[in-house]
Amino acid sequence: MNEKLDRRKKYTRMVLKDSLITLLKTKQISSITVKELCDLADINRSTFYKHYTDPFDLLHKMEEEIIEDMNAYLNQYNFAEESESLQMTERLLEYIVTKRDICHTLLNENADTSFERRVMEVSRKFLIQNLLELSQYETSRREYVSIFIISGGIHIIKQWLANDMDRTPKEIAGIISHITKNGLKG
């Protein structure tokens, strides 16, 4: 009986997430109502409130899930090795492929920027702790360098998503890695 409840909870949360993503493609989060979500998900409002307080809560929990996954991916790699850095970027891009719809929607120009800021913060911490410690940059400049690198990487990913992922994760990881190491030189 308990397993059946868990499956029902998972299903309910899945359809609510899918419904929110569908609505976010055309509307701002601030204009999405619980009624719209429930109608699209074909669930009762009381069921929604058993899981979330409002659409913002649902969005926050979806973002949190992705951020946790990103942290898990980042913690698997040894950044001291250049090849590990490239491999880590490629793996993150492969993860984005599996979450394509949600990532594209959350990083869309019409979306709330909180997700992008959270992704930048996670990435910046890892970059400063691992890659920039090894670099020639003085400590006071590392924050600025990390922001520049991460912003560029995120915008490359956003463009890649907008271009319907026209290149492989390996190619995009190579582009990001090359620019990070060499700047705009050849």
N, C-alpha and C positions, 0 to 999 in steps of 0.2 A: 504494500500500500504506500509506504514511504517513497519508494522508487517512482511510483506513478505520480505522486505529488511533485517530486523533483523534476520529472519530465515535463509536467504541466507548467511549472514555474519557468523552466528553461524556454519552453515554447512561447509562453506569454511574453517573456522578456525579449526573445528574438523577434516576435512580430511587432512589438512596440518599437524596438530599435529600427527595424526595417521601415516601419511607418514614419518614424521621425526622419530618417534619411530621405525618404521619398518627399516628405513635406519641405525639408530644408533645401531641396533642389530649386524650389520656387518661392519660398517664403523665409523671412527672418525668424529666428527662434522666438523673438518677442511677440510675433503675431500668430504663433501656433497655439491652439487651444487643446486642452485635454479632450474635449468632445471630438475635435477633428482626428486626433490620434486614435481614440477609441473606435470611432466610425471606420477609419481606414484599417485598423488592426482587427476589427470585428470582435471587440471585447467590451465588457461593461466598464463604466467609469469606476465603480467600486473595486474592480479587479486592478485597474491602473493604480489606484491609490494604495493598494496593498503592497505595491512594489516601489512607487515613486511619489514624490510630493507634488511635482509639476513637470512640465516639459524641460525646464532648465535642469532639474535634478536628473532626469533621464539622460540629457545631453552630457552633463558633468560625469555621470557614471560611465557612459560610453567612452568619453575622452580618457578617463582614469584607467580604464581597461587597456586602451592602446598605449598609454604612457607606461603602465606596468610591463606590458609586453616589450616595449622598446628598452626599458631598463634591463629586463632579463636578457635580451639580445646583446646589449652593450656589455653586460657583465661577463659574457662568455669569452671575450677576446682580450688578448694581450696587445695593447696599443704600442708597446715598445718596438714591435716588429712592423715595418712598413707594409708587408704583405698582409698582416693581420688587420691593419687599418682598412685596406682595400677590401678584404674579405668581409669585414664587419659592415662596411657600407653596402656591399652587394647583398648581404643577408638582410639588412634592413629594407632595402629596396624590394627584395623578394617577399618580405613580410607585407610591404605596402601593396604588392600585387594581390596577395590573398585578401587584403582589406581594401581593395581598390575603390569600391563605391563609397565607403564611409570616409576614407582618406581624401578622396577627390572632393567630396561634399564639405568636409570639415576644413579643408584648405582652400576652398573656393573663395573668390573675391567677395562674394555676397555673404559669406559666413562670418560669424563672430570671430574675432581674432584671438580669443582666449586659448583655443587649441594650438594655434601656431606659436603663441608666446610660451605655452607650456612645453611644446616640442623643442623650441629654442633653448629654454632653460635646462632641460634634461641634457640636450646635446652639448651645451656650453660647459656644463659641469664636467662631463666626460672629456671634452676637448682640453679644457684647462688642466684637469687632473692628470691626464695621460699624455697627449701629444705635445701640448705647448710647454710642459715641464722640460721636455727634451730639446726644445727649440732654442734658437738664438735670441728670442724676444725677452726683454727685461720684464720682470713681474708686472710693472705698472702698465705695460702695453698689451699684455696677454688678453685682458678683457676685451679690448677694442678689436684685436686681431680675431679672437674667437667669434665675436658678434658678426664681423665681416664674413668670415668663412661660413658660419652656420646660416646666415641670411642668404648668402649666395646659393648654398646647397639646397635650402628649402625652396628657393625660387626655381632652381633647376628641376626639382621634384614636382613642383606645381605645374611647370611648363610641360614636363613629361606626362603628367596626368592629363593636362588639357589636350595634349597631342595624342591621346588615346594610347599611351605607352608604346610609342612607335619604335622604341629601341629596347634592347634587353636590359635587365637590371645590371648585368656585368658592364655593358657599354656606358650606362649612366654613372655607375660607380667609378669607372675609369675616368670619365670627364670630371667628376667632382674631385677625385683624388689628384688628377693632373693639375687642375686649377689650384687646389689647396697647396700642392708642393711647389708648383712652378709659376703661379700667377697666370697672367695671360700670355706668357712667352710660348711660342710654338707648341 
